[in-house]
Amino acid sequence: MGENSEELDSAVPSTGAIEHVREPVNTPPAAEQGRSVGDRRRDAEAKLEQHLREARDKETEADGEQ
């Protein structure tokens, strides 16, 4: 079993960097990133509301024509 693990280790080329150190997965966004995410979310919600309003208006107009 020891021989297999040595073969696997030598099969993967080393970059010379510290390979066991990784960035944290769930890091909170920086303050300016948080604001831009909030801005984009508000814009998307406003756009969705506008589309829904237009769809309701079209539905009302279609019901009135029949």
HTML snippet that shows the backbone in 3Dmol.js (N, CA, C, O; Angstrom):
<script src="https://3Dmol.org/build/3Dmol-min.js"></script>
<div id="view" style="width:600px;height:400px;position:relative"></div>
<script>
const pdb = `
ATOM      1  N   MET A   1       0.825  -1.190   0.000  1.00  0.00           N
ATOM      2  CA  MET A   1       0.000   0.000   0.000  1.00  0.00           C
ATOM      3  C   MET A   1       0.867   1.251   0.000  1.00  0.00           C
ATOM      4  O   MET A   1       0.529   2.234  -0.659  1.00  0.00           O
ATOM      5  N   GLY A   2       1.959   1.229   0.716  1.00  0.00           N
ATOM      6  CA  GLY A   2       2.872   2.362   0.739  1.00  0.00           C
ATOM      7  C   GLY A   2       3.443   2.654  -0.622  1.00  0.00           C
ATOM      8  O   GLY A   2       3.664   3.817  -0.960  1.00  0.00           O
ATOM      9  N   GLU A   3       3.688   1.630  -1.414  1.00  0.00           N
ATOM     10  CA  GLU A   3       4.234   1.830  -2.748  1.00  0.00           C
ATOM     11  C   GLU A   3       3.234   2.552  -3.648  1.00  0.00           C
ATOM     12  O   GLU A   3       3.621   3.407  -4.445  1.00  0.00           O
ATOM     13  N   ASN A   4       1.958   2.216  -3.526  1.00  0.00           N
ATOM     14  CA  ASN A   4       0.938   2.863  -4.348  1.00  0.00           C
ATOM     15  C   ASN A   4       0.844   4.350  -4.060  1.00  0.00           C
ATOM     16  O   ASN A   4       0.730   5.152  -4.987  1.00  0.00           O
ATOM     17  N   SER A   5       0.891   4.726  -2.802  1.00  0.00           N
ATOM     18  CA  SER A   5       0.776   6.140  -2.468  1.00  0.00           C
ATOM     19  C   SER A   5       2.007   6.896  -2.954  1.00  0.00           C
ATOM     20  O   SER A   5       1.891   8.055  -3.351  1.00  0.00           O
ATOM     21  N   GLU A   6       3.182   6.270  -2.934  1.00  0.00           N
ATOM     22  CA  GLU A   6       4.381   6.923  -3.450  1.00  0.00           C
ATOM     23  C   GLU A   6       4.267   7.110  -4.950  1.00  0.00           C
ATOM     24  O   GLU A   6       4.685   8.141  -5.477  1.00  0.00           O
ATOM     25  N   GLU A   7       3.712   6.136  -5.644  1.00  0.00           N
ATOM     26  CA  GLU A   7       3.527   6.254  -7.086  1.00  0.00           C
ATOM     27  C   GLU A   7       2.567   7.386  -7.418  1.00  0.00           C
ATOM     28  O   GLU A   7       2.802   8.141  -8.362  1.00  0.00           O
ATOM     29  N   LEU A   8       1.490   7.512  -6.651  1.00  0.00           N
ATOM     30  CA  LEU A   8       0.528   8.583  -6.886  1.00  0.00           C
ATOM     31  C   LEU A   8       1.154   9.943  -6.632  1.00  0.00           C
ATOM     32  O   LEU A   8       0.934  10.882  -7.398  1.00  0.00           O
ATOM     33  N   ASP A   9       1.932  10.059  -5.563  1.00  0.00           N
ATOM     34  CA  ASP A   9       2.571  11.330  -5.234  1.00  0.00           C
ATOM     35  C   ASP A   9       3.537  11.750  -6.324  1.00  0.00           C
ATOM     36  O   ASP A   9       3.604  12.932  -6.663  1.00  0.00           O
ATOM     37  N   SER A  10       4.283  10.811  -6.880  1.00  0.00           N
ATOM     38  CA  SER A  10       5.251  11.156  -7.918  1.00  0.00           C
ATOM     39  C   SER A  10       4.568  11.398  -9.260  1.00  0.00           C
ATOM     40  O   SER A  10       5.145  12.054 -10.127  1.00  0.00           O
ATOM     41  N   ALA A  11       3.357  10.886  -9.451  1.00  0.00           N
ATOM     42  CA  ALA A  11       2.635  11.069 -10.710  1.00  0.00           C
ATOM     43  C   ALA A  11       2.079  12.483 -10.839  1.00  0.00           C
ATOM     44  O   ALA A  11       1.865  12.965 -11.951  1.00  0.00           O
ATOM     45  N   VAL A  12       1.846  13.147  -9.718  1.00  0.00           N
ATOM     46  CA  VAL A  12       1.307  14.506  -9.733  1.00  0.00           C
ATOM     47  C   VAL A  12       2.468  15.477  -9.662  1.00  0.00           C
ATOM     48  O   VAL A  12       3.218  15.460  -8.686  1.00  0.00           O
ATOM     49  N   PRO A  13       2.640  16.327 -10.673  1.00  0.00           N
ATOM     50  CA  PRO A  13       3.765  17.258 -10.649  1.00  0.00           C
ATOM     51  C   PRO A  13       3.572  18.303  -9.562  1.00  0.00           C
ATOM     52  O   PRO A  13       2.454  18.749  -9.304  1.00  0.00           O
ATOM     53  N   SER A  14       4.650  18.680  -8.940  1.00  0.00           N
ATOM     54  CA  SER A  14       4.596  19.681  -7.882  1.00  0.00           C
ATOM     55  C   SER A  14       4.833  21.057  -8.481  1.00  0.00           C
ATOM     56  O   SER A  14       5.669  21.215  -9.371  1.00  0.00           O
ATOM     57  N   THR A  15       4.108  22.043  -8.002  1.00  0.00           N
ATOM     58  CA  THR A  15       4.272  23.405  -8.498  1.00  0.00           C
ATOM     59  C   THR A  15       5.323  24.148  -7.708  1.00  0.00           C
ATOM     60  O   THR A  15       5.763  25.226  -8.108  1.00  0.00           O
ATOM     61  N   GLY A  16       5.726  23.582  -6.596  1.00  0.00           N
ATOM     62  CA  GLY A  16       6.686  24.262  -5.745  1.00  0.00           C
ATOM     63  C   GLY A  16       5.998  25.181  -4.748  1.00  0.00           C
ATOM     64  O   GLY A  16       6.632  25.659  -3.806  1.00  0.00           O
ATOM     65  N   ALA A  17       4.724  25.432  -4.942  1.00  0.00           N
ATOM     66  CA  ALA A  17       3.968  26.290  -4.028  1.00  0.00           C
ATOM     67  C   ALA A  17       3.455  25.449  -2.870  1.00  0.00           C
ATOM     68  O   ALA A  17       3.462  24.220  -2.928  1.00  0.00           O
ATOM     69  N   ILE A  18       3.025  26.105  -1.851  1.00  0.00           N
ATOM     70  CA  ILE A  18       2.423  25.387  -0.731  1.00  0.00           C
ATOM     71  C   ILE A  18       1.045  24.946  -1.191  1.00  0.00           C
ATOM     72  O   ILE A  18       0.134  25.765  -1.317  1.00  0.00           O
ATOM     73  N   GLU A  19       0.894  23.662  -1.440  1.00  0.00           N
ATOM     74  CA  GLU A  19      -0.317  23.155  -2.063  1.00  0.00           C
ATOM     75  C   GLU A  19      -1.445  22.874  -1.070  1.00  0.00           C
ATOM     76  O   GLU A  19      -2.608  22.792  -1.466  1.00  0.00           O
ATOM     77  N   HIS A  20      -1.120  22.728   0.197  1.00  0.00           N
ATOM     78  CA  HIS A  20      -2.166  22.374   1.149  1.00  0.00           C
ATOM     79  C   HIS A  20      -2.914  23.597   1.671  1.00  0.00           C
ATOM     80  O   HIS A  20      -3.909  23.445   2.380  1.00  0.00           O
ATOM     81  N   VAL A  21      -2.468  24.787   1.344  1.00  0.00           N
ATOM     82  CA  VAL A  21      -3.131  26.010   1.796  1.00  0.00           C
ATOM     83  C   VAL A  21      -4.142  26.406   0.734  1.00  0.00           C
ATOM     84  O   VAL A  21      -3.789  26.565  -0.435  1.00  0.00           O
ATOM     85  N   ARG A  22      -5.386  26.563   1.129  1.00  0.00           N
ATOM     86  CA  ARG A  22      -6.443  26.947   0.201  1.00  0.00           C
ATOM     87  C   ARG A  22      -7.176  28.150   0.743  1.00  0.00           C
ATOM     88  O   ARG A  22      -7.179  28.410   1.946  1.00  0.00           O
ATOM     89  N   GLU A  23      -7.793  28.873  -0.157  1.00  0.00           N
ATOM     90  CA  GLU A  23      -8.600  30.021   0.239  1.00  0.00           C
ATOM     91  C   GLU A  23      -9.854  29.531   0.952  1.00  0.00           C
ATOM     92  O   GLU A  23     -10.397  28.489   0.587  1.00  0.00           O
ATOM     93  N   PRO A  24     -10.322  30.257   1.958  1.00  0.00           N
ATOM     94  CA  PRO A  24     -11.586  29.876   2.601  1.00  0.00           C
ATOM     95  C   PRO A  24     -12.720  29.918   1.588  1.00  0.00           C
ATOM     96  O   PRO A  24     -12.754  30.783   0.713  1.00  0.00           O
ATOM     97  N   VAL A  25     -13.634  28.987   1.715  1.00  0.00           N
ATOM     98  CA  VAL A  25     -14.709  28.854   0.729  1.00  0.00           C
ATOM     99  C   VAL A  25     -15.772  29.928   0.918  1.00  0.00           C
ATOM    100  O   VAL A  25     -16.221  30.514  -0.067  1.00  0.00           O
ATOM    101  N   ASN A  26     -16.180  30.199   2.124  1.00  0.00           N
ATOM    102  CA  ASN A  26     -17.298  31.120   2.380  1.00  0.00           C
ATOM    103  C   ASN A  26     -16.811  32.427   2.993  1.00  0.00           C
ATOM    104  O   ASN A  26     -17.209  32.779   4.103  1.00  0.00           O
ATOM    105  N   THR A  27     -15.962  33.139   2.281  1.00  0.00           N
ATOM    106  CA  THR A  27     -15.494  34.413   2.805  1.00  0.00           C
ATOM    107  C   THR A  27     -16.546  35.478   2.539  1.00  0.00           C
ATOM    108  O   THR A  27     -17.142  35.495   1.462  1.00  0.00           O
ATOM    109  N   PRO A  28     -16.784  36.356   3.488  1.00  0.00           N
ATOM    110  CA  PRO A  28     -17.766  37.416   3.260  1.00  0.00           C
ATOM    111  C   PRO A  28     -17.226  38.411   2.237  1.00  0.00           C
ATOM    112  O   PRO A  28     -16.014  38.617   2.173  1.00  0.00           O
ATOM    113  N   PRO A  29     -18.087  39.032   1.440  1.00  0.00           N
ATOM    114  CA  PRO A  29     -17.617  39.990   0.435  1.00  0.00           C
ATOM    115  C   PRO A  29     -17.096  41.251   1.106  1.00  0.00           C
ATOM    116  O   PRO A  29     -17.503  41.593   2.216  1.00  0.00           O
ATOM    117  N   ALA A  30     -16.214  41.919   0.435  1.00  0.00           N
ATOM    118  CA  ALA A  30     -15.708  43.200   0.930  1.00  0.00           C
ATOM    119  C   ALA A  30     -16.859  44.203   0.947  1.00  0.00           C
ATOM    120  O   ALA A  30     -17.885  43.990   0.300  1.00  0.00           O
ATOM    121  N   ALA A  31     -16.689  45.278   1.678  1.00  0.00           N
ATOM    122  CA  ALA A  31     -17.765  46.262   1.844  1.00  0.00           C
ATOM    123  C   ALA A  31     -18.251  46.806   0.504  1.00  0.00           C
ATOM    124  O   ALA A  31     -19.456  46.890   0.270  1.00  0.00           O
ATOM    125  N   GLU A  32     -17.317  47.178  -0.379  1.00  0.00           N
ATOM    126  CA  GLU A  32     -17.754  47.737  -1.656  1.00  0.00           C
ATOM    127  C   GLU A  32     -18.399  46.680  -2.541  1.00  0.00           C
ATOM    128  O   GLU A  32     -19.284  47.001  -3.334  1.00  0.00           O
ATOM    129  N   GLN A  33     -17.975  45.426  -2.421  1.00  0.00           N
ATOM    130  CA  GLN A  33     -18.623  44.353  -3.163  1.00  0.00           C
ATOM    131  C   GLN A  33     -20.039  44.143  -2.641  1.00  0.00           C
ATOM    132  O   GLN A  33     -20.958  43.916  -3.427  1.00  0.00           O
ATOM    133  N   GLY A  34     -20.224  44.214  -1.335  1.00  0.00           N
ATOM    134  CA  GLY A  34     -21.543  44.045  -0.735  1.00  0.00           C
ATOM    135  C   GLY A  34     -22.511  45.098  -1.205  1.00  0.00           C
ATOM    136  O   GLY A  34     -23.677  44.805  -1.468  1.00  0.00           O
ATOM    137  N   ARG A  35     -22.033  46.329  -1.313  1.00  0.00           N
ATOM    138  CA  ARG A  35     -22.904  47.400  -1.802  1.00  0.00           C
ATOM    139  C   ARG A  35     -23.286  47.170  -3.253  1.00  0.00           C
ATOM    140  O   ARG A  35     -24.441  47.372  -3.626  1.00  0.00           O
ATOM    141  N   SER A  36     -22.342  46.754  -4.071  1.00  0.00           N
ATOM    142  CA  SER A  36     -22.666  46.560  -5.483  1.00  0.00           C
ATOM    143  C   SER A  36     -23.615  45.375  -5.657  1.00  0.00           C
ATOM    144  O   SER A  36     -24.471  45.396  -6.541  1.00  0.00           O
ATOM    145  N   VAL A  37     -23.471  44.349  -4.828  1.00  0.00           N
ATOM    146  CA  VAL A  37     -24.398  43.213  -4.878  1.00  0.00           C
ATOM    147  C   VAL A  37     -25.792  43.695  -4.484  1.00  0.00           C
ATOM    148  O   VAL A  37     -26.778  43.328  -5.122  1.00  0.00           O
ATOM    149  N   GLY A  38     -25.876  44.498  -3.458  1.00  0.00           N
ATOM    150  CA  GLY A  38     -27.167  45.044  -3.026  1.00  0.00           C
ATOM    151  C   GLY A  38     -27.795  45.921  -4.093  1.00  0.00           C
ATOM    152  O   GLY A  38     -29.002  45.869  -4.329  1.00  0.00           O
ATOM    153  N   ASP A  39     -26.956  46.731  -4.738  1.00  0.00           N
ATOM    154  CA  ASP A  39     -27.465  47.601  -5.806  1.00  0.00           C
ATOM    155  C   ASP A  39     -28.005  46.769  -6.963  1.00  0.00           C
ATOM    156  O   ASP A  39     -29.083  47.048  -7.487  1.00  0.00           O
ATOM    157  N   ARG A  40     -27.252  45.749  -7.356  1.00  0.00           N
ATOM    158  CA  ARG A  40     -27.700  44.905  -8.467  1.00  0.00           C
ATOM    159  C   ARG A  40     -28.978  44.170  -8.105  1.00  0.00           C
ATOM    160  O   ARG A  40     -29.853  43.980  -8.950  1.00  0.00           O
ATOM    161  N   ARG A  41     -29.084  43.756  -6.847  1.00  0.00           N
ATOM    162  CA  ARG A  41     -30.291  43.044  -6.427  1.00  0.00           C
ATOM    163  C   ARG A  41     -31.507  43.977  -6.479  1.00  0.00           C
ATOM    164  O   ARG A  41     -32.570  43.599  -6.971  1.00  0.00           O
ATOM    165  N   ARG A  42     -31.337  45.193  -5.967  1.00  0.00           N
ATOM    166  CA  ARG A  42     -32.444  46.150  -6.009  1.00  0.00           C
ATOM    167  C   ARG A  42     -32.848  46.459  -7.448  1.00  0.00           C
ATOM    168  O   ARG A  42     -34.036  46.551  -7.759  1.00  0.00           O
ATOM    169  N   ASP A  43     -31.851  46.618  -8.326  1.00  0.00           N
ATOM    170  CA  ASP A  43     -32.157  46.880  -9.733  1.00  0.00           C
ATOM    171  C   ASP A  43     -32.914  45.717 -10.352  1.00  0.00           C
ATOM    172  O   ASP A  43     -33.876  45.923 -11.091  1.00  0.00           O
ATOM    173  N   ALA A  44     -32.485  44.495 -10.055  1.00  0.00           N
ATOM    174  CA  ALA A  44     -33.151  43.309 -10.609  1.00  0.00           C
ATOM    175  C   ALA A  44     -34.569  43.187 -10.079  1.00  0.00           C
ATOM    176  O   ALA A  44     -35.484  42.837 -10.825  1.00  0.00           O
ATOM    177  N   GLU A  45     -34.758  43.475  -8.791  1.00  0.00           N
ATOM    178  CA  GLU A  45     -36.104  43.400  -8.212  1.00  0.00           C
ATOM    179  C   GLU A  45     -37.016  44.464  -8.822  1.00  0.00           C
ATOM    180  O   GLU A  45     -38.192  44.203  -9.076  1.00  0.00           O
ATOM    181  N   ALA A  46     -36.477  45.657  -9.056  1.00  0.00           N
ATOM    182  CA  ALA A  46     -37.274  46.724  -9.671  1.00  0.00           C
ATOM    183  C   ALA A  46     -37.647  46.351 -11.104  1.00  0.00           C
ATOM    184  O   ALA A  46     -38.771  46.591 -11.546  1.00  0.00           O
ATOM    185  N   LYS A  47     -36.696  45.764 -11.820  1.00  0.00           N
ATOM    186  CA  LYS A  47     -36.957  45.346 -13.197  1.00  0.00           C
ATOM    187  C   LYS A  47     -38.018  44.246 -13.238  1.00  0.00           C
ATOM    188  O   LYS A  47     -38.905  44.260 -14.092  1.00  0.00           O
ATOM    189  N   LEU A  48     -37.919  43.299 -12.310  1.00  0.00           N
ATOM    190  CA  LEU A  48     -38.920  42.230 -12.234  1.00  0.00           C
ATOM    191  C   LEU A  48     -40.296  42.809 -11.934  1.00  0.00           C
ATOM    192  O   LEU A  48     -41.285  42.424 -12.558  1.00  0.00           O
ATOM    193  N   GLU A  49     -40.360  43.722 -10.994  1.00  0.00           N
ATOM    194  CA  GLU A  49     -41.640  44.347 -10.652  1.00  0.00           C
ATOM    195  C   GLU A  49     -42.228  45.078 -11.852  1.00  0.00           C
ATOM    196  O   GLU A  49     -43.437  45.031 -12.079  1.00  0.00           O
ATOM    197  N   GLN A  50     -41.366  45.761 -12.630  1.00  0.00           N
ATOM    198  CA  GLN A  50     -41.829  46.457 -13.825  1.00  0.00           C
ATOM    199  C   GLN A  50     -42.388  45.467 -14.845  1.00  0.00           C
ATOM    200  O   GLN A  50     -43.439  45.713 -15.437  1.00  0.00           O
ATOM    201  N   HIS A  51     -41.695  44.359 -15.052  1.00  0.00           N
ATOM    202  CA  HIS A  51     -42.178  43.340 -15.991  1.00  0.00           C
ATOM    203  C   HIS A  51     -43.506  42.751 -15.533  1.00  0.00           C
ATOM    204  O   HIS A  51     -44.407  42.533 -16.343  1.00  0.00           O
ATOM    205  N   LEU A  52     -43.624  42.495 -14.240  1.00  0.00           N
ATOM    206  CA  LEU A  52     -44.879  41.942 -13.712  1.00  0.00           C
ATOM    207  C   LEU A  52     -46.024  42.931 -13.888  1.00  0.00           C
ATOM    208  O   LEU A  52     -47.141  42.550 -14.238  1.00  0.00           O
ATOM    209  N   ARG A  53     -45.732  44.212 -13.640  1.00  0.00           N
ATOM    210  CA  ARG A  53     -46.749  45.254 -13.802  1.00  0.00           C
ATOM    211  C   ARG A  53     -47.209  45.324 -15.259  1.00  0.00           C
ATOM    212  O   ARG A  53     -48.404  45.426 -15.538  1.00  0.00           O
ATOM    213  N   GLU A  54     -46.237  45.268 -16.191  1.00  0.00           N
ATOM    214  CA  GLU A  54     -46.584  45.319 -17.613  1.00  0.00           C
ATOM    215  C   GLU A  54     -47.405  44.093 -18.023  1.00  0.00           C
ATOM    216  O   GLU A  54     -48.347  44.204 -18.808  1.00  0.00           O
ATOM    217  N   ALA A  55     -47.043  42.934 -17.491  1.00  0.00           N
ATOM    218  CA  ALA A  55     -47.786  41.710 -17.816  1.00  0.00           C
ATOM    219  C   ALA A  55     -49.209  41.796 -17.296  1.00  0.00           C
ATOM    220  O   ALA A  55     -50.145  41.385 -17.983  1.00  0.00           O
ATOM    221  N   ARG A  56     -49.389  42.330 -16.078  1.00  0.00           N
ATOM    222  CA  ARG A  56     -50.737  42.489 -15.522  1.00  0.00           C
ATOM    223  C   ARG A  56     -51.552  43.458 -16.358  1.00  0.00           C
ATOM    224  O   ARG A  56     -52.739  43.237 -16.596  1.00  0.00           O
ATOM    225  N   ASP A  57     -50.905  44.550 -16.809  1.00  0.00           N
ATOM    226  CA  ASP A  57     -51.605  45.543 -17.627  1.00  0.00           C
ATOM    227  C   ASP A  57     -52.054  44.932 -18.955  1.00  0.00           C
ATOM    228  O   ASP A  57     -53.177  45.163 -19.404  1.00  0.00           O
ATOM    229  N   LYS A  58     -51.170  44.153 -19.579  1.00  0.00           N
ATOM    230  CA  LYS A  58     -51.534  43.503 -20.847  1.00  0.00           C
ATOM    231  C   LYS A  58     -52.683  42.527 -20.644  1.00  0.00           C
ATOM    232  O   LYS A  58     -53.586  42.436 -21.476  1.00  0.00           O
ATOM    233  N   GLU A  59     -52.643  41.794 -19.531  1.00  0.00           N
ATOM    234  CA  GLU A  59     -53.706  40.822 -19.228  1.00  0.00           C
ATOM    235  C   GLU A  59     -55.025  41.552 -19.019  1.00  0.00           C
ATOM    236  O   GLU A  59     -56.066  41.094 -19.488  1.00  0.00           O
ATOM    237  N   THR A  60     -54.992  42.663 -18.332  1.00  0.00           N
ATOM    238  CA  THR A  60     -56.204  43.443 -18.091  1.00  0.00           C
ATOM    239  C   THR A  60     -56.757  43.993 -19.400  1.00  0.00           C
ATOM    240  O   THR A  60     -57.968  43.972 -19.620  1.00  0.00           O
ATOM    241  N   GLU A  61     -55.868  44.490 -20.277  1.00  0.00           N
ATOM    242  CA  GLU A  61     -56.300  45.008 -21.570  1.00  0.00           C
ATOM    243  C   GLU A  61     -56.904  43.907 -22.414  1.00  0.00           C
ATOM    244  O   GLU A  61     -57.912  44.131 -23.084  1.00  0.00           O
ATOM    245  N   ALA A  62     -56.312  42.716 -22.397  1.00  0.00           N
ATOM    246  CA  ALA A  62     -56.810  41.583 -23.189  1.00  0.00           C
ATOM    247  C   ALA A  62     -58.180  41.156 -22.669  1.00  0.00           C
ATOM    248  O   ALA A  62     -59.058  40.817 -23.463  1.00  0.00           O
ATOM    249  N   ASP A  63     -58.378  41.167 -21.366  1.00  0.00           N
ATOM    250  CA  ASP A  63     -59.671  40.794 -20.792  1.00  0.00           C
ATOM    251  C   ASP A  63     -60.740  41.831 -21.158  1.00  0.00           C
ATOM    252  O   ASP A  63     -61.901  41.475 -21.359  1.00  0.00           O
ATOM    253  N   GLY A  64     -60.363  43.094 -21.245  1.00  0.00           N
ATOM    254  CA  GLY A  64     -61.299  44.147 -21.581  1.00  0.00           C
ATOM    255  C   GLY A  64     -61.717  44.112 -23.030  1.00  0.00           C
ATOM    256  O   GLY A  64     -62.827  44.533 -23.356  1.00  0.00           O
ATOM    257  N   GLU A  65     -60.861  43.620 -23.914  1.00  0.00           N
ATOM    258  CA  GLU A  65     -61.176  43.570 -25.342  1.00  0.00           C
ATOM    259  C   GLU A  65     -62.113  42.424 -25.686  1.00  0.00           C
ATOM    260  O   GLU A  65     -62.805  42.481 -26.702  1.00  0.00           O
ATOM    261  N   GLN A  66     -62.148  41.405 -24.874  1.00  0.00           N
ATOM    262  CA  GLN A  66     -62.982  40.220 -25.197  1.00  0.00           C
ATOM    263  C   GLN A  66     -64.396  40.415 -24.854  1.00  0.00           C
ATOM    264  O   GLN A  66     -65.211  39.518 -25.065  1.00  0.00           O
TER     265      GLN A  66
END
`;
const viewer = $3Dmol.createViewer("view");
viewer.addModel(pdb, "pdb");
viewer.setStyle({}, {cartoon: {color: "spectrum"}});
viewer.zoomTo();
viewer.render();
</script>
